[in-house]
Amino acid sequence: MVKLSRRDGRFRLKAGTAALHEKTEALFWSAEGFENVAAYQRFLDAMRAAHERFGRAAAARLPHAPGLSDEPALIDALRRDGAARPDPEVAPPRRSADAAWGAAYALRGSALGAAMILRSPSLRPAWPRAYLEASAQQARNGAVKRFFAAMEAAQPDWDEAARGAEAVFALIHDIGAAAPSRDAALSLDAAPARDAAPACDAAPARDAALSRNAAPSRDAAPSCEAAPSSRTTIARSDPAPSPQAAPR
């Protein structure tokens, strides 16, 4: 980590965490944007973990910092988008106010990137975007700019702030680097959901092993006259209130 001068402020903070930030971003986002829905799902999962683990703590530690009161709304948007509930075993964040400034800095930076992601053609129309819209709104309404000004005025210990920011990037990196689970990789633009009816001409599954003269299963696929729903969504992973349907 680059040693940061108190005089240089957030621009040195940016430089000191740039390598890890860029390495982390590359796990989700390329020059062409999101490679597929699994990459977008991992992005949402990672951001929910970061906001729940570090955003909440920073908002509690810095109650008067601009923009941090929006943390509950951002987490709720991620939940509605289908982001997975984070692992409760992840280590708690650093407790100092200086580290909280750094963690909040890392998360506020995502608001600046959200508007760019919303303009990307790689973001398919069917994919949920409540978090991106809520995050981008922080940049549009000036909350991010006010946060940066407040951080500069507070003059935290920039080395400790950098450690706080790096902890956020490290958590996001670890989630992005992990192989997506089968439940998280339900495609919005590829294969139908697991509970969708199979195509009428689809070959039977190898493990079905239904005898020709056995009685049909109660949960057998519906007849060909019953057309399956074409709507799919990213799978939810926690029993929160009914999810918001993904826009078509």
ZICORLIN-V55588 format. One record per run of one state. SS is the DSSP state (H for helix, E for strand, C for the rest). FROM is the first residue (numbers start at 1). TO is the last residue. If there is no record, write none. Layout:
ss:from:to
SS:FROM:TO
SS:FROM:TO
This chain:
ss:from:to
C:1:8
H:9:25
C:26:28
E:29:30
C:31:32
E:33:34
C:35:36
H:37:61
C:62:67
H:68:80
C:81:96
H:97:119
C:120:129
H:130:140
C:141:142
H:143:154
C:155:157
H:158:177
C:178:248
